[in-house]
Amino acid sequence: MSPVVKRYGALVLGGLLLYGFAELLPNVLGPYPLRVFINMCIAATLALSLNLVLGHTGQFSLGHAGFMAIGAYVSAFITVSFPTWTSAVVINEAFTDTFVFALATFAGALTAALGGLIVGMPTLRLRGDYLAIATLGFGEIVRVVLLNINAVGGARGYAGIPHRADVFWVLAALALCAWVIQALMDSAHGRAFLAVREDEVAASAVGIDVTKYKVRAFVLSSFFAGVAGAMFAHHETYLNPASFQFQKSIEIVVMVVVGGLGNSFGVFVSALLLAYLPEKLRDLQEITGIDLRMVIYSLLLVVMMLVKPQGLFAKWRVPLWKYRP
């Protein structure tokens, strides 16, 4: 059997398994556990996308929530407005819903990537704290702009978004993000990213265009942040600019740091754990009558940084899967 047949056969088999799992899971989990699971997958997508910039390329970005917000609002605006645009056209409803959601997700992700390009071209010439401050400023600009756009609800929030992001879509987005990043890191581009992370001067000396590779990583990271934002919007069915504050970017950074910078498997596991932990700690609130979730969460992070400053899974260099071109 040829390698091409094996590769595409494995892809089809993986898709069928993913579809079967997505159909089975809602029957196994209740509504609330299913909601938590979907939020965990969205968090993992965000963390893996940021890891490309923060872990693999070594650029400290604090504006990831801004790109997530762009993807969420653009995709939501398209799906909400589509029935108005096509009111005089008769289209199969089921097919239309799927097609429009896929198109809206891609448009939101593409707009987020464009935002990443616009921000990345000037700011990625900066380093360290300066880059972090610049990206933080961008994230806040996005939030303030959304607060003042009445077409998407402004400060009152954007309601009426159709629920499209079920388990299949969220898992497919996560799998696509993981596969693309792993394939990229197994290529010459990935080795260039790692060279930029280790020493920008040395990378430039051997002919690597440092700024170009920084921008490439930033744009791709922004694209998948936009995909995660679209999943979030069509799962929650309501958006508010308060959901994309500075704390959201910090939350994603923490997931990457806890998992281990540049360690895709570690970041994936830590994102799932840190998205699940606050929900699990709700049981303690019912017992004590006091909401201690963030106190315990913060203490665990402090202890972890003292004991494992390189991340909980720094030594677990396990690829999510091995890409073979």
C-alpha positions in Angstrom: 0.0 0.0 0.0 1.4 3.4 -1.0 2.2 6.0 1.6 -0.4 8.4 0.1 -3.1 5.8 0.5 -2.1 5.1 4.1 -2.0 8.8 4.9 -5.4 9.6 3.5 -6.8 6.3 4.8 -5.6 7.2 8.3 -7.2 10.7 7.9 -10.6 9.3 6.9 -10.5 6.7 9.7 -9.6 9.5 12.2 -12.5 11.6 10.9 -14.9 8.7 11.3 -13.7 8.0 14.9 -14.0 11.7 15.7 -17.5 11.8 14.4 -18.5 8.6 16.3 -17.0 9.9 19.5 -18.8 13.2 19.1 -22.1 11.4 18.6 -21.6 9.1 21.5 -20.4 11.6 24.1 -23.6 13.7 24.6 -25.4 10.4 25.4 -22.8 9.6 28.1 -22.3 13.0 29.7 -25.1 15.2 31.1 -25.6 18.8 29.8 -23.3 20.4 32.4 -20.4 18.0 32.1 -20.7 18.3 28.3 -20.5 22.1 28.5 -17.4 21.8 30.7 -15.8 19.4 28.2 -16.4 21.8 25.3 -14.9 24.7 27.3 -11.9 22.5 28.0 -11.4 21.8 24.3 -11.7 25.5 23.4 -9.1 26.3 26.1 -6.8 23.6 24.7 -7.1 25.2 21.2 -6.2 28.6 22.6 -3.3 27.3 24.6 -1.8 25.3 21.6 -2.1 28.3 19.4 -0.4 30.6 21.9 2.3 28.0 22.4 3.4 28.5 18.8 4.4 32.1 19.6 5.3 31.9 23.3 6.8 28.4 23.5 8.2 27.6 20.0 9.2 31.1 18.8 9.9 32.7 22.2 7.8 35.8 21.8 5.9 37.0 24.9 2.4 38.0 23.7 -0.4 39.2 26.1 -3.0 40.0 23.4 -4.3 36.6 22.6 -7.8 37.3 24.0 -8.0 40.2 21.5 -7.6 37.8 18.5 -10.1 35.4 20.1 -12.6 38.3 20.4 -12.1 39.2 16.7 -12.9 35.6 15.6 -15.8 35.4 18.0 -17.5 38.6 16.9 -16.9 38.4 13.2 -18.2 34.8 13.0 -21.2 35.6 15.2 -22.1 38.6 13.1 -22.0 36.5 9.9 -24.2 33.7 11.3 -26.7 36.2 12.9 -26.9 38.4 9.8 -27.1 35.5 7.2 -30.9 34.9 7.4 -31.5 38.6 6.7 -29.1 38.6 3.7 -30.8 35.5 2.1 -34.4 36.1 3.1 -35.5 35.9 -0.5 -33.6 32.7 -1.3 -34.8 29.2 -0.6 -31.9 27.1 0.6 -31.9 23.7 2.3 -31.8 24.7 6.0 -29.6 21.9 7.4 -27.0 22.3 4.7 -27.1 26.1 5.0 -26.6 26.1 8.8 -23.5 23.9 8.5 -22.1 25.8 5.5 -22.6 29.2 7.0 -21.1 28.2 10.3 -18.0 26.8 8.6 -17.7 29.9 6.4 -18.2 32.2 9.4 -15.6 30.4 11.4 -13.1 30.7 8.5 -13.9 34.4 8.0 -13.5 35.1 11.8 -10.2 33.2 11.9 -9.0 35.0 8.7 -9.9 38.4 10.2 -8.0 37.5 13.4 -5.0 36.4 11.3 -5.2 39.8 9.4 -5.2 41.5 12.8 -2.2 39.5 13.8 -0.4 40.6 10.6 -1.2 44.2 11.1 -0.1 44.1 14.7 2.8 41.8 14.1 4.6 43.7 11.4 5.5 46.7 13.6 5.5 45.1 17.0 7.5 41.9 16.4 10.6 44.0 15.8 10.4 44.6 19.6 11.6 42.1 22.2 10.7 41.0 25.7 8.7 43.4 27.9 8.2 45.9 25.0 6.5 43.3 22.9 4.3 42.1 25.8 3.2 45.7 26.5 2.4 46.3 22.8 0.3 43.1 22.4 -1.4 43.9 25.7 -2.4 47.3 24.3 -3.8 45.7 21.2 -6.0 43.3 23.2 -7.4 46.3 25.2 -8.0 48.3 22.0 -10.0 45.4 20.5 -12.1 45.2 23.7 -12.8 48.9 23.9 -13.7 49.1 20.2 -16.2 46.2 20.6 -17.7 48.1 23.6 -18.6 50.9 21.2 -19.9 49.1 18.2 -23.7 48.9 18.4 -24.0 46.5 15.4 -22.6 43.8 17.7 -24.4 44.9 20.9 -21.7 47.2 22.4 -21.6 47.1 26.2 -24.9 45.3 26.5 -23.5 42.2 24.7 -24.3 40.4 21.5 -27.2 38.0 21.9 -29.2 35.7 19.5 -26.1 33.8 18.2 -27.2 30.4 16.9 -25.8 27.3 18.7 -23.6 25.6 16.2 -20.5 24.5 18.0 -21.3 21.0 19.2 -18.7 18.4 20.3 -17.8 17.5 16.7 -17.0 21.0 15.6 -15.0 21.8 18.8 -13.0 18.6 18.6 -12.4 19.1 14.9 -11.0 22.6 15.5 -8.7 21.3 18.3 -7.5 18.4 16.1 -6.8 20.7 13.1 -4.9 23.2 15.4 -2.8 20.4 16.9 -2.1 18.8 13.5 -1.1 22.0 11.7 1.2 23.1 14.5 2.8 19.7 14.8 3.3 19.5 11.0 4.8 23.0 11.0 7.2 22.2 13.8 8.3 19.0 12.0 9.2 21.1 8.9 12.1 23.5 8.1 9.8 26.4 9.2 9.6 24.8 12.7 13.4 24.6 12.9 13.6 28.2 12.0 11.1 29.1 14.7 13.2 27.2 17.3 16.4 29.0 16.1 14.7 32.3 16.6 13.6 31.3 20.1 17.1 30.2 21.1 19.1 33.1 19.7 17.8 35.8 17.3 21.3 37.1 16.6 22.7 33.7 15.7 19.6 32.9 13.6 20.0 36.1 11.7 23.7 35.4 11.1 22.9 32.1 9.4 20.4 33.7 7.0 17.0 33.4 8.8 14.8 36.4 8.4 13.9 36.7 12.1 11.1 39.3 11.8 9.5 37.3 8.9 9.4 34.1 10.9 8.1 35.9 14.0 5.2 37.4 11.9 4.4 34.0 10.4 4.1 32.4 13.8 2.1 35.3 15.1 -0.4 35.2 12.2 -0.9 31.4 12.4 -1.4 31.7 16.2 -3.9 34.5 15.7 -5.8 32.4 13.1 -6.4 29.5 15.5 -7.2 32.0 18.3 -9.9 33.2 15.9 -11.1 29.6 15.3 -11.4 29.1 19.1 -13.3 32.4 19.4 -15.8 31.3 16.8 -16.3 28.0 18.7 -16.8 30.0 21.9 -19.3 32.3 20.4 -21.4 29.6 18.9 -21.3 27.5 22.0 -22.2 30.2 24.5 -24.6 31.9 22.1 -23.9 35.3 23.8 -20.9 37.5 23.7 -19.8 40.3 25.9 -16.5 42.3 25.7 -15.9 41.6 29.4 -15.2 37.9 28.4 -12.1 39.1 26.5 -10.4 41.2 29.2 -6.7 41.2 30.0 -7.3 38.3 32.5 -8.3 36.0 29.7 -4.9 36.5 28.0 -3.2 35.8 31.3 -5.2 32.7 31.8 -4.0 31.3 28.4 -0.4 32.3 29.2 -0.7 30.4 32.5 -1.8 27.2 30.6 1.2 27.4 28.4 3.7 28.0 31.2 2.2 25.3 33.4 2.4 22.8 30.6 6.0 23.7 29.7 7.0 26.2 27.0 7.3 24.6 23.6 5.8 21.3 24.8 2.6 20.7 22.8 1.6 17.7 24.8 2.2 19.4 28.1 0.3 22.5 27.1 -2.6 20.4 25.8 -2.8 18.5 29.2 -2.4 21.6 31.3 -5.1 23.5 29.4 -7.5 20.7 30.0 -6.6 20.5 33.7 -6.7 24.2 34.3 -10.0 24.6 32.5 -11.5 21.8 34.5 -10.1 22.7 37.9 -12.2 25.8 38.7 -15.4 23.9 37.8 -14.4 21.0 40.1 -13.7 23.4 42.9 -17.3 24.4 42.9 -18.0 21.3 45.0 -15.9 22.9 47.7 -17.9 26.0 47.6 -21.1 24.0 48.2 -19.5 22.5 51.3 -17.9 25.6 52.8 -20.4 28.2 51.6 -17.4 30.4 50.5 -16.1 30.8 47.0 -12.4 29.8 47.5 -11.9 28.6 43.9 -9.6 31.3 42.8 -7.7 31.4 46.1 -6.9 27.6 45.8 -6.2 27.9 42.1 -3.7 30.8 42.7 -2.0 28.9 45.5 -1.6 25.8 43.4 0.0 28.0 40.7 2.4 29.5 43.1 3.4 26.1 44.5 3.8 24.8 41.0 6.2 27.6 40.0 8.3 27.0 43.1 8.5 23.3 42.6 8.4 23.0 38.8 9.4 26.3 37.3 9.9 24.7 33.9 6.3 23.4 33.8 4.6 20.3 35.1 5.3 18.3 31.9 8.6 19.9 30.8 10.2 16.4 30.5 7.3 14.8 28.7 8.2 15.6 25.1 5.5 13.5 23.5 4.2 14.7 20.1 0.4 14.7 19.9 1.1 12.7 16.7 4.1 12.5 14.4 3.7 14.2 11.1 5.3 12.5 8.2 5.3 14.4 4.9 
